[in-house]
Amino acid sequence: MATTILTNDNFQTEVLDFSGTVLIDFWAEWCGPCRMLSPVIDEVAAENPQIKVGKVNVDEQQELAAQFGIMSIPTLLVFKNGTKTNESIGLIPKEQVENLIK
């Protein structure tokens, strides 16, 4: 499944109302570790079509970043059936990303 750009406008529908697992990547253009993690997230999305993968640009979606207390990026959040179940802060290897969504 391709990644979904998450915004304040679609977050409720795409994440909170979604039945299933959603992996969310909070990132920014200027963030080096975010740019390093991005292809890993894309790979996980391609290899796990049963999950939804979303990306939140914290510079463009400051309200969402504040709502979830994002203080450092990259931050990954995992939601299952609308409830946050897991979180990771910082650059992590693919295996750890996959473990987050299990």
Secondary structure by P-SEA (a helix, b strand, c coil): ccccccccccccccccccccbbbbbbbccccaaaaaaaaaaaaaaaacccbbbbbbcccccaaaaaaaccccccbbbbbccccccccccccccaaaaaaaac
